[in-house]
Amino acid sequence: MRVLAALLVLGASGCLQKTECKQACSPFYGDLELLDWQGTLRKASLTLAGRLPTSFERQLVQKDGQAGFEAVVDQMMTEQPFYDRLNEIYNDLFLTDQYLTDGTRILNQDRYPNKEYFDKFGDDTPTGIANKGGADFGIAREPLNIITHVVRNDRSFKEILTAPYTLVNAYSAQSYGLLDVQFIGNVGDRNNLQEVTLPGIPHAGILTTAAFLNRFPTSATNRNRHRSRYMYLYFLDVDVLTFGVRPLTTSDIAGDTPTMNNPDCVACHQYVDPVAGTFQNWDDMGNYDPPQGGWYKDMFEPGFHNASFNAKKQEGLQWLAGQLVQQDGFARATVKTMFKGFTGQDPLPLPDDSDEESPAQHAFDAQNAMFREITDRFQKSGYNLKTVVKNIVLGPYFRAVNIKPDADAVRDQEYANIGMGRFLTPEMLNRKVKATLALDRYWGKPGELQNTEYLLSDDFYLIYYGGIDSVSTTTRIEAPNGISVNVARRMSNELACQAVALDFSQKKEQRAIVPYVDIDTQDEGAVRNNIKYLHDRLLGEKLSDGDPELDRTYSLFAETLAEGQAGLADGSVSGDLPQPCQAATDHWTKASIKGGVKSDPNYTVRSWMAVVSYMIGDYKFLHE
């Protein structure tokens, strides 16, 4: 009963910030210290838009506070990095990026004889590679593209399941044999998408896409129960594996049809099997192939809870989608998915003990009340997902930085899971590198057809830094380990090496790293001023003169400078920068850089490299 009660919990205000409410709305969160609006703006900008706030945005928030912040967030949720982040969040669940390199393989050859149309161009030609890559991408990303398409157009999020269409790009359209689809803009852009209906396919949003059905397969013995389980988990916030008695012994499942007659089995199967039956027209490879003899008689009748459908008159997944989106659980599951995605924290589990006054129970109840409030707002907005995201970034789990000094020990226990700095995913760290070091310089190497970004490549550091490949590695590492720490050290050294001299080659007003000093500047005041700027830009720290952290960073610069100049004096150190650290040619295009920096006669460039390496290897850079 406590599980069901938790699923349906209602409560007082969940302590969400409101335009008309300047303080935390629930007493439970009253002892938290939250980021101010400028700090929240920086964090939201990096998280939602993969960039730093603009001067205009900072001024707007400075002027209008929360109202200004909400206006900025609305704009950020129209930018492409926001949709990239949504793709990452939902791929962590669906894992359909498994098919990014072979999406056309999962299409049925008989139904789609043109699926490998790109073979006519040759495997090793740029045209053949581009067309195969585009087609694979379009098919693999169909489920995720439907989600971002719905959100981008401010449609009801219910449409991710009820959409009577799918999405194709110009490449996947050819694989499907749709040769007359009209695209607006750059037809060659694999992200240029168009709504289509496939002949003979009764579309139900992501549920009927080939990538989704193949990633959640079935078999003659499983009978779509695997698919049913994830319908409950991802779209209703219910884990059916917690129902009934587990594990079962051989004697428990003896007898005639235990899934319908043994109470221990029925506890789960009475929910799972009806939903499994709604998938009956889709085979183990995701092909639409209605069974000729009807559905199994030794399973509960296809349907959902107490409702059943007429398989002769209704298409199962279209009917199921309509049922799922009417449940409060659909909205709640969406809220929890966004919460995990944008805070990095799992929703609190129901406490094991029965003490209703325990700190764990208080924290659980308060969080569920917050979820209920966000869910209500989501539903009242017409299921606009952006409402959910905005409320999460306004809430305490996104903004908390500390506990007030006068809070008691009980509060320490209740707040144990609030405001923890999240270990950035490789994708988020890659965007942060681009945003803070500017010039669109990321960590990677150029290629003939495509550049490689080290943090996004499973051939390099994606997996080592805790990412997933959606195939063999499907769970992210959410805390640093020995390998990821060493990856971060290498990243900080190599990026500092590449970025500082390149920044010095720019005009002063265009620099992102050293805008307050020149290449020969050694004056302590100017150096400290630039260090103060870097602490703000790279780490979000606004330090005052005399701050110990400012002193420590200046000491690093001064000691590195002194050691290097001593080496220059005795000839043990060259006046030229190491070749990888020179800014003579563009790292990606190999074009010559006007005003390029090759030499470092005063050792100042390398001293700034030490400072930048120190900062981007810091906890506050690697976490958010």
C-alpha positions as CSV (number, residue, x, y, z in Angstrom):
1,M,0.0,0.0,0.0
2,R,2.9,2.4,0.8
3,V,4.2,1.9,-2.8
4,L,0.8,2.8,-4.3
5,A,0.4,5.7,-1.9
6,A,3.8,7.0,-3.0
7,L,2.9,6.8,-6.6
8,L,-0.2,8.9,-6.0
9,V,1.1,11.2,-3.4
10,L,-0.3,14.7,-3.3
11,G,0.9,17.4,-1.1
12,A,1.5,21.0,-0.2
13,S,3.7,23.2,-2.3
14,G,6.9,21.5,-3.5
15,C,9.0,24.6,-2.8
16,L,9.2,25.8,-6.4
17,Q,10.2,29.4,-7.1
18,K,7.3,31.4,-8.6
19,T,7.4,34.8,-10.2
20,E,5.2,36.1,-7.4
21,C,7.2,34.2,-4.7
22,K,10.7,35.4,-4.0
23,Q,11.6,32.9,-1.3
24,A,11.4,29.1,-1.0
25,C,7.7,28.2,-0.9
26,S,7.9,25.2,1.5
27,P,9.3,25.3,5.0
28,F,11.1,22.0,4.4
29,Y,13.6,23.7,2.0
30,G,13.9,26.9,4.1
31,D,17.3,26.1,5.5
32,L,19.0,25.9,2.1
33,E,21.3,28.5,0.6
34,L,20.4,28.8,-3.1
35,L,22.4,30.2,-6.0
36,D,21.6,33.9,-6.6
37,W,19.9,34.7,-9.9
38,Q,23.2,35.4,-11.7
39,G,24.7,32.1,-10.5
40,T,21.5,30.3,-11.5
41,L,21.7,32.0,-14.9
42,R,25.2,30.7,-15.5
43,K,24.4,27.2,-14.4
44,A,21.2,27.1,-16.5
45,S,22.9,28.6,-19.5
46,L,25.6,25.9,-19.5
47,T,23.1,23.1,-18.8
48,L,20.4,24.1,-21.2
49,A,22.2,26.0,-23.9
50,G,25.8,24.8,-23.7
51,R,27.1,28.3,-23.5
52,L,27.8,31.2,-21.1
53,P,25.2,33.9,-20.6
54,T,25.4,36.9,-22.9
55,S,25.9,40.4,-21.5
56,F,22.3,41.2,-22.4
57,E,21.1,38.2,-20.5
58,R,23.1,39.1,-17.4
59,Q,21.8,42.6,-17.5
60,L,18.2,41.4,-17.9
61,V,18.5,39.2,-14.9
62,Q,20.3,41.9,-12.9
63,K,17.4,44.2,-13.7
64,D,14.3,41.9,-13.4
65,G,15.5,39.1,-11.2
66,Q,13.5,35.9,-11.5
67,A,11.2,37.3,-14.2
68,G,14.2,38.2,-16.3
69,F,15.7,34.8,-15.6
70,E,12.5,33.0,-16.7
71,A,12.5,35.0,-19.9
72,V,16.1,34.0,-20.6
73,V,15.3,30.4,-20.0
74,D,12.4,30.5,-22.5
75,Q,14.9,31.7,-25.1
76,M,17.5,29.1,-24.2
77,M,14.9,26.4,-24.8
78,T,14.7,27.3,-28.4
79,E,18.4,26.8,-29.1
80,Q,19.8,23.6,-30.6
81,P,22.0,22.6,-27.6
82,F,18.8,22.3,-25.5
83,Y,17.5,19.7,-28.0
84,D,20.8,18.0,-28.0
85,R,20.5,17.6,-24.3
86,L,17.0,16.2,-24.6
87,N,18.3,13.6,-27.1
88,E,21.0,12.6,-24.6
89,I,18.5,12.3,-21.7
90,Y,16.1,10.1,-23.6
91,N,18.8,8.1,-25.3
92,D,20.0,7.2,-21.8
93,L,16.6,5.4,-21.5
94,F,15.9,4.1,-25.0
95,L,19.6,3.5,-26.1
96,T,18.5,3.7,-29.7
97,D,21.8,5.4,-30.6
98,Q,23.0,1.8,-30.9
99,Y,21.9,2.0,-34.5
100,L,23.6,5.2,-35.5
101,T,26.1,3.3,-37.6
102,D,23.7,0.6,-39.0
103,G,20.2,2.0,-38.7
104,T,19.2,0.7,-42.2
105,R,20.1,-2.8,-41.2
106,I,17.0,-3.1,-38.9
107,L,14.6,-2.3,-41.8
108,N,12.8,-5.2,-43.4
109,Q,14.3,-5.8,-46.9
110,D,11.0,-7.0,-48.4
111,R,9.0,-4.0,-47.2
112,Y,11.8,-1.5,-47.9
113,P,13.8,-2.8,-50.9
114,N,15.5,0.6,-51.3
115,K,16.9,0.7,-47.8
116,E,20.5,0.5,-48.9
117,Y,20.1,2.8,-51.9
118,F,23.5,4.3,-51.0
119,D,25.4,1.2,-52.2
120,K,25.2,2.6,-55.7
121,F,27.6,5.4,-54.7
122,G,30.3,3.0,-53.4
123,D,31.3,2.3,-49.8
124,D,34.4,4.4,-49.8
125,T,33.3,7.5,-51.7
126,P,32.4,10.7,-49.9
127,T,28.9,10.6,-51.4
128,G,28.4,7.0,-50.3
129,I,29.6,7.6,-46.8
130,A,27.5,10.7,-46.4
131,N,24.3,9.0,-47.7
132,K,24.8,5.9,-45.6
133,G,25.6,7.9,-42.5
134,G,22.6,10.2,-43.0
135,A,20.2,7.2,-43.5
136,D,21.5,5.3,-40.5
137,F,21.3,8.5,-38.4
138,G,17.7,9.3,-39.6
139,I,16.5,5.8,-38.7
140,A,18.3,5.4,-35.4
141,R,17.2,8.9,-34.2
142,E,13.5,8.6,-35.2
143,P,12.3,8.1,-31.6
144,L,14.5,10.9,-30.3
145,N,13.6,13.2,-33.2
146,I,9.9,12.8,-32.5
147,I,10.5,13.9,-28.9
148,T,12.5,17.0,-29.9
149,H,10.1,17.8,-32.8
150,V,7.2,17.9,-30.4
151,V,9.0,20.0,-27.9
152,R,10.5,22.4,-30.5
153,N,7.0,23.1,-31.8
154,D,5.5,23.5,-28.3
155,R,3.1,20.7,-28.9
156,S,1.5,18.5,-26.2
157,F,4.1,16.0,-25.0
158,K,1.4,13.3,-25.3
159,E,2.2,13.4,-29.0
160,I,5.5,11.5,-28.5
161,L,3.2,8.4,-28.2
162,T,0.1,9.4,-30.1
163,A,1.8,11.0,-33.2
164,P,0.2,9.6,-36.4
165,Y,3.5,10.1,-38.2
166,T,7.2,9.5,-38.0
167,L,10.1,11.8,-39.0
168,V,12.6,11.3,-41.8
169,N,15.5,13.2,-43.2
170,A,16.4,13.2,-46.9
171,Y,18.5,10.1,-46.6
172,S,16.2,7.9,-44.5
173,A,13.3,9.0,-46.7
174,Q,15.1,7.3,-49.6
175,S,15.7,4.2,-47.6
176,Y,12.0,4.0,-46.9
177,G,11.2,4.5,-50.6
178,L,9.7,7.9,-50.0
179,L,11.1,9.8,-53.0
180,D,8.6,12.7,-53.2
181,V,9.1,14.2,-49.7
182,Q,9.6,17.9,-49.8
183,F,12.2,19.4,-47.5
184,I,12.7,23.1,-46.7
185,G,16.3,24.5,-46.4
186,N,19.4,22.4,-46.6
187,V,18.4,19.0,-47.9
188,G,21.8,17.6,-47.1
189,D,21.4,18.4,-43.4
190,R,20.7,15.1,-41.6
191,N,18.8,17.1,-38.9
192,N,16.5,18.6,-41.5
193,L,13.3,16.5,-40.8
194,Q,9.9,16.1,-42.2
195,E,6.7,14.5,-40.9
196,V,5.7,11.5,-43.0
197,T,3.4,8.4,-42.8
198,L,4.8,5.1,-44.0
199,P,2.4,3.1,-46.2
200,G,0.8,0.3,-44.3
201,I,2.1,1.5,-40.9
202,P,-0.4,2.5,-38.1
203,H,1.9,5.0,-36.5
204,A,1.9,5.6,-32.7
205,G,4.8,8.0,-32.2
206,I,8.0,6.5,-30.9
207,L,6.3,3.2,-30.1
208,T,6.1,2.1,-33.8
209,T,9.6,3.3,-34.9
210,A,11.9,0.5,-36.0
211,A,14.7,1.7,-33.7
212,F,12.5,1.6,-30.6
213,L,11.0,-1.8,-31.3
214,N,14.3,-3.3,-32.1
215,R,16.0,-1.9,-29.0
216,F,13.2,-3.4,-26.9
217,P,12.9,-6.8,-28.6
218,T,10.7,-9.8,-27.9
219,S,10.6,-13.5,-28.6
220,A,8.2,-16.4,-28.9
221,T,8.5,-17.1,-25.2
222,N,8.7,-13.5,-23.9
223,R,5.6,-12.5,-25.9
224,N,6.2,-8.7,-25.6
225,R,6.4,-8.7,-21.8
226,H,9.8,-7.0,-22.1
227,R,8.2,-4.2,-24.1
228,S,5.4,-4.0,-21.6
229,R,7.7,-3.7,-18.7
230,Y,9.3,-0.6,-20.2
231,M,6.0,1.0,-21.1
232,Y,5.2,1.0,-17.3
233,L,8.7,2.1,-16.3
234,Y,9.3,4.9,-18.8
235,F,5.8,6.2,-19.4
236,L,3.9,5.5,-16.2
237,D,6.6,5.7,-13.5
238,V,5.9,2.1,-12.3
239,D,8.4,-0.7,-11.9
240,V,6.5,-3.9,-12.3
241,L,9.4,-5.9,-11.1
242,T,8.7,-4.7,-7.6
243,F,5.3,-6.4,-7.6
244,G,4.8,-9.9,-6.2
245,V,7.2,-12.3,-4.6
246,R,10.7,-12.5,-6.0
247,P,12.6,-14.6,-6.7
248,L,10.3,-17.6,-7.4
249,T,11.3,-21.2,-7.1
250,T,10.6,-24.1,-9.5
251,S,7.7,-25.3,-7.3
252,D,6.2,-21.8,-7.3
253,I,5.7,-21.9,-11.1
254,A,4.5,-25.5,-11.3
255,G,1.0,-26.2,-12.4
256,D,-1.3,-25.0,-15.2
257,T,-0.5,-21.5,-16.6
258,P,1.0,-20.0,-13.4
259,T,1.0,-16.5,-14.9
260,M,-2.8,-16.6,-14.8
261,N,-3.4,-18.8,-11.8
262,N,-0.6,-18.5,-9.3
263,P,-1.2,-15.5,-7.1
264,D,2.6,-14.8,-6.8
265,C,2.8,-14.7,-10.6
266,V,-0.5,-12.9,-11.2
267,A,0.6,-10.0,-9.0
268,C,2.8,-8.9,-11.9
269,H,1.3,-10.6,-15.0
270,Q,-2.2,-9.1,-14.5
271,Y,-0.6,-5.8,-15.4
272,V,2.2,-6.8,-17.8
273,D,0.4,-9.3,-20.0
274,P,-2.5,-7.1,-21.2
275,V,-0.1,-4.4,-22.3
276,A,2.1,-7.0,-23.9
277,G,-0.9,-8.1,-26.0
278,T,-1.3,-4.6,-27.5
279,F,2.1,-5.2,-29.2
280,Q,0.8,-8.3,-30.9
281,N,0.9,-6.9,-34.4
282,W,4.7,-6.2,-34.2
283,D,7.2,-9.0,-34.5
284,D,10.5,-9.4,-32.8
285,M,12.3,-7.3,-35.4
286,G,9.8,-4.5,-35.2
287,N,8.0,-5.3,-38.4
288,Y,4.2,-4.8,-38.6
289,D,3.0,-8.3,-39.1
290,P,-0.4,-9.1,-37.4
291,P,-0.7,-12.7,-36.3
292,Q,-3.0,-14.8,-38.4
293,G,-4.4,-16.9,-35.5
294,G,-5.0,-14.1,-33.0
295,W,-3.3,-13.6,-29.7
296,Y,-2.3,-16.2,-27.1
297,K,-5.2,-17.6,-25.0
298,D,-3.0,-18.5,-22.0
299,M,-2.4,-14.8,-21.3
300,F,-4.6,-12.1,-19.8
301,E,-6.7,-10.4,-22.4
302,P,-4.9,-7.5,-24.3
303,G,-5.7,-4.1,-22.9
304,F,-4.7,-1.8,-20.1
305,H,-5.8,-2.3,-16.5
306,N,-9.6,-2.8,-16.7
307,A,-10.0,-1.6,-20.3
308,S,-9.7,-3.9,-23.3
309,F,-9.6,-3.2,-27.0
310,N,-11.1,-4.8,-30.1
311,A,-8.1,-6.2,-32.0
312,K,-10.3,-6.5,-35.2
313,K,-11.3,-2.8,-35.2
314,Q,-8.5,-1.1,-33.3
315,E,-4.7,-1.0,-33.7
316,G,-3.1,-2.1,-30.4
317,L,-0.3,0.5,-30.0
318,Q,-2.4,3.4,-31.2
319,W,-5.0,2.4,-28.6
320,L,-2.4,1.8,-25.9
321,A,-0.8,5.2,-26.6
322,G,-4.2,6.9,-26.0
323,Q,-4.6,5.0,-22.7
324,L,-1.1,5.8,-21.4
325,V,-1.1,9.5,-22.0
326,Q,-4.4,9.9,-20.0
327,Q,-2.7,8.6,-16.9
328,D,-1.2,10.9,-14.2
329,G,1.7,8.5,-14.3
330,F,2.6,9.7,-17.8
331,A,3.1,13.2,-16.7
332,R,4.8,12.1,-13.5
333,A,7.2,9.8,-15.3
334,T,8.1,12.7,-17.7
335,V,8.8,15.0,-14.7
336,K,11.1,12.5,-13.1
337,T,13.0,11.9,-16.3
338,M,13.6,15.6,-16.7
339,F,14.6,15.9,-13.0
340,K,17.2,13.2,-13.5
341,G,18.4,14.7,-16.7
342,F,18.8,18.2,-15.5
343,T,20.0,17.7,-11.9
344,G,21.9,14.5,-12.3
345,Q,20.1,13.0,-9.3
346,D,17.8,10.0,-9.1
347,P,14.4,10.6,-7.5
348,L,14.5,9.6,-3.9
349,P,13.4,6.0,-3.3
350,L,10.6,5.1,-0.8
351,P,12.4,4.7,2.5
352,D,12.6,1.1,3.8
353,D,11.6,1.9,7.3
354,S,8.1,2.6,8.4
355,D,9.0,5.7,10.6
356,E,6.9,8.5,9.1
357,E,9.0,11.0,11.1
358,S,12.4,9.9,9.9
359,P,14.6,12.4,7.9
360,A,14.5,10.1,4.9
361,Q,10.7,10.0,4.9
362,H,10.5,13.8,5.3
363,A,12.9,14.2,2.3
364,F,10.9,11.7,0.2
365,D,7.6,13.4,1.0
366,A,8.8,16.9,0.3
367,Q,10.4,15.8,-3.0
368,N,7.2,14.0,-4.1
369,A,5.1,17.1,-3.2
370,M,7.5,19.0,-5.5
371,F,7.0,16.5,-8.3
372,R,3.3,16.7,-7.8
373,E,3.3,20.4,-8.2
374,I,5.5,20.3,-11.3
375,T,3.2,17.6,-12.7
376,D,0.1,19.8,-12.1
377,R,1.8,22.7,-13.9
378,F,2.8,20.4,-16.7
379,Q,-0.7,19.2,-17.2
380,K,-2.2,22.7,-17.0
381,S,0.3,23.9,-19.6
382,G,-1.2,21.5,-22.1
383,Y,1.7,19.1,-21.5
384,N,4.4,21.5,-22.7
385,L,7.7,20.0,-21.7
386,K,9.4,23.3,-21.4
387,T,7.2,24.0,-18.3
388,V,8.7,21.1,-16.6
389,V,12.3,22.1,-17.4
390,K,11.8,25.6,-16.3
391,N,10.3,24.5,-12.9
392,I,13.2,22.2,-12.3
393,V,15.9,24.8,-12.9
394,L,13.9,27.1,-10.6
395,G,13.8,24.5,-7.9
396,P,16.0,23.7,-4.9
397,Y,17.6,20.6,-6.3
398,F,19.1,22.6,-9.2
399,R,20.0,25.8,-7.2
400,A,21.1,24.6,-3.7
401,V,24.7,25.3,-2.8
402,N,24.8,24.9,0.9
403,I,22.9,24.6,4.2
404,K,22.4,27.7,6.3
405,P,24.9,27.8,9.2
406,D,22.2,27.7,11.9
407,A,20.5,24.6,10.5
408,D,20.3,21.6,12.9
409,A,21.7,18.1,12.5
410,V,18.3,16.7,11.3
411,R,18.4,19.1,8.4
412,D,21.8,17.7,7.4
413,Q,20.2,14.3,7.1
414,E,17.1,15.5,5.3
415,Y,19.3,17.5,2.8
416,A,21.8,14.7,2.2
417,N,20.7,14.3,-1.5
418,I,20.2,18.0,-2.4
419,G,22.5,20.2,-4.3
420,M,25.3,17.8,-4.9
421,G,27.5,19.0,-7.8
422,R,26.9,16.7,-10.7
423,F,29.8,15.0,-12.4
424,L,29.4,16.4,-15.9
425,T,28.8,13.8,-18.7
426,P,31.3,13.8,-21.5
427,E,28.8,15.6,-23.8
428,M,28.2,18.3,-21.2
429,L,31.9,18.7,-20.5
430,N,32.6,19.0,-24.2
431,R,30.1,21.8,-24.6
432,K,31.5,23.5,-21.5
433,V,35.0,23.4,-22.9
434,K,33.7,25.0,-26.1
435,A,31.7,27.7,-24.2
436,T,34.4,28.8,-21.8
437,L,37.6,28.5,-23.9
438,A,35.7,30.0,-26.9
439,L,36.9,30.0,-30.5
440,D,34.9,26.8,-30.8
441,R,38.1,24.9,-29.9
442,Y,37.3,21.5,-28.5
443,W,39.5,18.5,-27.5
444,G,40.0,16.4,-30.6
445,K,41.8,15.9,-33.9
446,P,40.9,16.8,-37.5
447,G,39.9,14.2,-40.0
448,E,39.4,14.0,-43.8
449,L,35.7,13.6,-43.7
450,Q,34.8,14.4,-40.1
451,N,36.6,15.9,-37.0
452,T,36.9,13.7,-33.9
453,E,35.9,15.2,-30.6
454,Y,37.8,13.1,-28.0
455,L,35.1,13.3,-25.3
456,L,32.4,12.2,-27.8
457,S,34.3,9.3,-29.4
458,D,34.2,5.8,-28.0
459,D,37.5,5.3,-29.8
460,F,39.0,7.8,-27.4
461,Y,37.5,9.0,-24.1
462,L,33.7,8.8,-24.2
463,I,33.6,5.6,-22.3
464,Y,36.6,6.2,-20.1
465,Y,35.0,9.5,-18.9
466,G,31.8,7.7,-17.9
467,G,29.7,8.0,-21.1
468,I,27.8,5.3,-22.9
469,D,27.9,3.8,-26.4
470,S,24.3,2.5,-26.2
471,V,25.6,-1.0,-27.1
472,S,27.9,-2.7,-24.6
473,T,28.1,0.3,-22.2
474,T,24.6,1.4,-21.3
475,T,25.0,2.9,-17.9
476,R,26.8,6.2,-17.1
477,I,29.4,6.5,-14.4
478,E,28.1,9.3,-12.2
479,A,31.2,9.8,-9.9
480,P,34.8,10.2,-11.0
481,N,37.2,7.3,-10.7
482,G,40.9,6.8,-11.3
483,I,40.5,6.6,-15.1
484,S,38.3,9.6,-15.5
485,V,40.5,11.7,-13.3
486,N,43.5,10.9,-15.5
487,V,41.4,11.7,-18.6
488,A,40.6,15.1,-17.0
489,R,44.2,15.7,-16.3
490,R,45.2,15.0,-19.9
491,M,42.4,17.2,-21.1
492,S,43.3,20.1,-19.0
493,N,47.0,20.0,-20.0
494,E,46.3,19.6,-23.7
495,L,43.5,22.1,-23.9
496,A,45.6,24.7,-22.0
497,C,48.5,24.1,-24.4
498,Q,46.3,24.6,-27.4
499,A,44.1,27.4,-26.3
500,V,46.3,30.0,-24.6
501,A,48.7,30.8,-27.4
502,L,45.7,30.8,-29.8
503,D,43.9,33.3,-27.6
504,F,47.0,35.5,-27.5
505,S,46.9,35.6,-31.3
506,Q,43.5,37.3,-31.2
507,K,42.8,41.0,-30.8
508,K,42.5,41.9,-27.1
509,E,38.8,42.6,-27.4
510,Q,38.1,39.2,-28.9
511,R,40.0,37.1,-26.4
512,A,38.3,34.7,-24.1
513,I,41.2,33.7,-21.8
514,V,43.7,36.6,-21.6
515,P,41.7,39.8,-22.4
516,Y,43.4,41.9,-19.6
517,V,47.1,41.2,-20.3
518,D,49.5,41.2,-23.2
519,I,52.0,38.5,-24.1
520,D,54.8,40.3,-22.2
521,T,52.7,41.5,-19.2
522,Q,54.2,40.6,-15.8
523,D,52.7,43.4,-13.7
524,E,51.1,41.8,-10.6
525,G,48.0,44.0,-10.7
526,A,47.2,43.2,-14.3
527,V,47.9,39.5,-13.8
528,R,45.6,39.3,-10.8
529,N,42.9,41.1,-12.7
530,N,43.0,38.5,-15.5
531,I,43.1,35.7,-12.9
532,K,40.0,37.1,-11.3
533,Y,38.3,37.2,-14.7
534,L,39.3,33.5,-15.3
535,H,37.9,32.4,-12.0
536,D,34.6,33.9,-13.0
537,R,34.6,32.7,-16.6
538,L,35.9,29.1,-16.0
539,L,34.6,28.3,-12.5
540,G,31.8,30.8,-11.9
541,E,33.6,32.3,-8.9
542,K,33.5,36.0,-8.2
543,L,36.6,36.6,-6.1
544,S,37.4,39.8,-4.3
545,D,40.9,41.1,-3.8
546,G,42.6,39.2,-0.9
547,D,40.6,36.0,-1.5
548,P,42.9,33.0,-0.6
549,E,41.9,31.3,-3.9
550,L,43.0,34.3,-5.9
551,D,46.3,34.3,-4.0
552,R,46.9,30.6,-4.7
553,T,46.3,31.0,-8.4
554,Y,48.6,34.0,-8.6
555,S,51.3,32.0,-6.7
556,L,51.0,29.3,-9.4
557,F,51.5,31.9,-12.1
558,A,54.4,33.6,-10.4
559,E,56.2,30.4,-9.4
560,T,55.8,29.0,-12.9
561,L,57.0,32.3,-14.4
562,A,60.1,32.4,-12.1
563,E,61.0,28.8,-12.8
564,G,60.6,29.2,-16.5
565,Q,62.6,32.5,-16.6
566,A,65.4,30.8,-14.7
567,G,65.5,28.1,-17.3
568,L,65.5,30.6,-20.1
569,A,68.5,32.3,-18.4
570,D,70.6,29.2,-18.1
571,G,69.6,27.9,-21.5
572,S,67.8,24.8,-20.2
573,V,64.4,26.0,-21.6
574,S,63.7,27.1,-25.1
575,G,62.2,30.5,-25.9
576,D,59.9,28.8,-28.4
577,L,56.7,27.1,-27.4
578,P,56.5,23.3,-27.9
579,Q,55.1,22.7,-31.4
580,P,51.7,21.4,-30.2
581,C,51.2,24.6,-28.1
582,Q,52.0,27.0,-30.9
583,A,49.3,29.0,-32.6
584,A,50.9,29.2,-36.1
585,T,48.3,27.2,-38.0
586,D,44.7,26.4,-37.2
587,H,44.4,23.0,-35.5
588,W,41.5,21.9,-37.6
589,T,41.9,23.6,-41.0
590,K,45.7,23.9,-41.0
591,A,45.3,27.4,-42.3
592,S,47.9,30.0,-41.2
593,I,46.9,32.1,-38.3
594,K,47.5,35.8,-38.7
595,G,49.4,37.1,-35.8
596,G,50.2,33.6,-34.7
597,V,52.2,32.9,-31.6
598,K,55.2,30.6,-31.7
599,S,57.6,32.0,-29.2
600,D,57.4,32.7,-25.5
601,P,60.5,34.8,-24.7
602,N,59.3,35.8,-21.2
603,Y,57.7,32.5,-20.3
604,T,54.4,34.3,-19.7
605,V,52.4,32.2,-22.3
606,R,53.4,29.0,-20.6
607,S,52.6,30.5,-17.1
608,W,49.1,31.2,-18.3
609,M,48.9,27.7,-19.7
610,A,49.6,26.5,-16.1
611,V,46.9,28.6,-14.7
612,V,44.3,27.5,-17.3
613,S,45.3,23.8,-16.9
614,Y,44.9,24.2,-13.1
615,M,41.4,25.7,-13.5
616,I,39.9,23.4,-16.1
617,G,41.1,20.4,-14.1
618,D,39.4,21.8,-11.0
619,Y,36.4,20.1,-9.4
620,K,34.2,23.2,-10.1
621,F,34.9,22.9,-13.8
622,L,34.4,19.2,-14.1
623,H,31.2,19.3,-12.0
624,E,28.2,21.6,-12.3
